[in-house]
Amino acid sequence: MQVSVVYTTQVKAALDLPGETIEVAAGSTASDLLKQLVEKHGSKFGELVFTSEGKLLPSLLMCVGDEQLASPADYPLQEGDALTLLSAISGG
């Protein structure tokens, strides 16, 4: 099934890519998708989404449509989902 991914902030800058459409296996979760994207884009992307222990960074926000995912690791993807990745930006 196909899902689209929109990259923002640091992720967009690191990949130099605003988004893409990805083919994922039926039954994939948002976390599965991120692991697939790490395989595709490498460790630079991986450092923006996962801790060194392989858990999702707590500063990473994930939305499907207009709704923020409360538990992205467990969210079951559906055909045509549009997932947005928002990495936190600090500053003052």
C-alpha positions, -999 to +999 in steps of 0.1 A: +000+000+000+011+036-005+014+063+020+028+098+016+053+114+040+057+151+044+090+163+059+093+196+078+119+215+098+152+196+104+141+165+087+133+184+055+166+202+056+186+170+063+170+151+034+167+182+011+133+167+003+098+181+011+082+147+010+077+114-009+053+085-015+064+052+000+052+016-006+047-002+027+035-037+035-001-041+047-003-040+084+027-017+088+028+008+116+041+044+116+072+030+134+077+004+107+075+032+081+102+051+099+125+021+100+120+016+063+129+053+057+161+049+078+171+020+055+164+043+025+179+075+037+206+063+062+218+072+096+215+109+092+177+105+090+178+078+117+194+102+142+165+126+137+138+101+145+153+074+168+173+073+200+205+053+202+184+025+218+161+025+187+131+042+204+112+071+188+126+104+199+101+121+222+107+154+204+094+140+171+058+148+164+039+127+139+006+136+124-018+118+100-039+143+083-047+170+109-044+147+140-012+143+161-005+106+168-005+099+206+012+066+201+030+067+167+048+034+172+015+015+173-005+035+147-016+012+119-011+028+085-039+028+060-037+031+022-034+067+012-024+081+047-005+113+047+020+113+075+038+145+085+070+144+105+077+175+127+110+176+146+112+200+175+132+232+170+147+249+200+157+285+203+147+317+220 
